Amino acid sequence: AAMCSVDGKVLLMGGDTGSGQYSKLFEFDPQTGCWSPLCVTGSKPSPRAGHTLTAVDEKTAVLFGGYDGNKPLNDLWLLDVKRKVWSHITPSSRLWPQPRDYHTVCTMVCEEGEIKVLLLGGIEGFEVMSDCW
């Protein structure tokens, strides 16, 4: 499973149940102490484990990669938490990270206030990766 905090709430998505991968999205509200399913629209990411879910700002999270039970993935999804909509991001160039799971993704705010999303490493099959995107 992957977790991140957006707008004061904790989001939890996917994971491995021991009998397969999971794709549901949950929200934890620390003020009430309650977990609840987060119902979202749009096309949705497939079930997966070993993925990342990273807050980009107070209304957006980004999901990348993981393992679907058969192969590593390199798909990218944006979650608009306010509107509760998933959007699949299609590569705009031929340069794109290889499929991977168990990688790290973080955000960095540049001097100009622009937010960059960084991807580091991971595993593809038996290959440990050390690249940065």
MARMARGU-503763 format. One record per residue: residue in one letter; x, y, z of N, C-alpha, C in turn. Coordinates in steps of 0.05 Angstrom, whole numbers, plus 5000, padded with zeros to 4 digits. Each point is the difference from the previous one (the first is absolute). Example, Ala and Ser with C-alpha at 12.3 -4.5 7.8 and 13.67 -1.06 7.14 Angstrom:
BEGIN
A526448865156498250245000501850245000S499350214986501650245001498550225014
This chain:
BEGIN
A501749765000498350245000501850255000A498850224991501450255001498350215013M501350185015498550205015501250284996C498450205002501050285001497950175014S500850245007498250195013499450234981V497450054996499150214983497750155014D500350265003497950175011499249905028G501949925016499549925028498849725003K499849854979499049735001502149814989V499949755009501949794991498649834979L501349974977498949834979501649735000L498649784996501149744998498949864975M501949914983499149874975501449754995G498549794992501149754990501549845021G501749824990501649835017499649704992D501349835015499949714996498549885023T497949854995498349895021501049725008G502149894986500949735005498749814980S497750084989498749844979499750164974G501450224998499850174976500450295007Q500050164979500450295003497250135004Y500150245011497750155009500050274986S497850124994500050264987498250215014K498849925022498150195013501650245013L498650225002501150245011498450075026F501550065021498750075026501150265009E498550135017500750265012499749985030F502150095014499950015029499950295009D498150075017499750265011501050005028P502350135006501149995027498350155020Q498350184991498250145019497849835011T499049824983497949825009501049725008G502549944991501149735005498849794983C498750074978498549814983501249964973W500049754991500749924973497449984984S500150094974497749964983500949964971P498549844985500749974971499850274987L501850064981499850254985499049924972C497550084994498849934974500950214980V501449904979501150184979498849934973T500150194982499049964973502349994980G499449974975502149994980501049714998S501749964980501349734998501849985025K500449755009501449965026502549834995P502050045017502449834998499349715006S501449824987499649715005501049925028P499149775010501149905026503049984999R501350065023503050005000501150005028A502549935002501650035025502750114992G501550105019502750104994500050264985H497850144999499750264986500550235020T499950244989500250245017497550174996L499250135022497950204999501150245015T500450224986501550235011498350264997A499850155021498650264999501650194984V498750144982501350214984499450275011D497550045008499150255013497649935018E498550205008497849965019497549884987K500149954974497749884987500749784980T502649934997500849814980502049805011A499749754992501949795006500749864973V502549904999500849864976500749715007L499149814983500549725004501849914977F502149845006501849904979500649715005G500049854978501149734999498849805020G501749805007499249785018500149744985Y498749805012500049734989497149905001D499149904977497249924998499549705005G502149865009499749715004501349844978N500450134977501349874976502550154991K499950265002502250164989500250275014P502450125000500350275010498650204981L499250225011498550214985501550264999N499450164980501150274999497950214992D497549955008497950194995500050225021L498950234991499950245017497250095002W499050065024497350095005500050245018L498250184995499550235018497349975013L500050055026497550005015499350285009D497850104990499050265010498349945024V501050055023498749925025497450175005K500150254992497650175004497749914982R500649944975497949924981499549705001K501949855013499849705002500049874972V502150084984500349904973502849904995W500349754990502549904990500450094971S502450064992500750064972502549854993H499949844978502449864990501750204984I502650015005501850184986501449844978T499750094976501349874977502850134995P502049844995502750114995499950204976S501350235003500050194979502649984983S501849825008502449954985500849715002R502049924985500949725000501749955025L500950215013501549965025498049965023W500149775013498249935021501349795018P499650025026501349805017499149714994Q501949815003499349724996498049915021P498549794995498349885020501649935025R498850035024501449955025498049995023D501049885021498550005026502150055022Y499050075023501650065024502150224995H499050214987501650244994499350225020T501250234997499350235016499250234983V498050155008499250244987499650225021C501050244994499750225018499650254983T499250225014499650254986502150205010M500650194983502050215006498950264990V500050205017499150274991502450164992C500050104975502350154990499750295009E502150164995500050285008497650154989E499349944976497850154987497349915010G499949805019497549905010498949764985E501449934977499149784984500649745015I498149814999500349745014501049804980K502149865008501149784983499549745015V499449794985499749735011502449844992L501449895019502449844995499549705005L501049834982499849715002502849895003L500549835019502649885004499849705004G501749864985500549725004497649824997G500149775014497949804999501249734991I498249824994500749734992498449934976E501349884980498649884977500949714998G498349825007500849725001502149965022F502549924991502249975019502050234998E499450204984501850224995499450235020V502050085016499750235017500750254984M498350195000500550244984500950235018S501750174988501050245015499750254984D498250004980499650244983498250205014C500150244990498450225011498650154977W497450045003498450144980498850255011
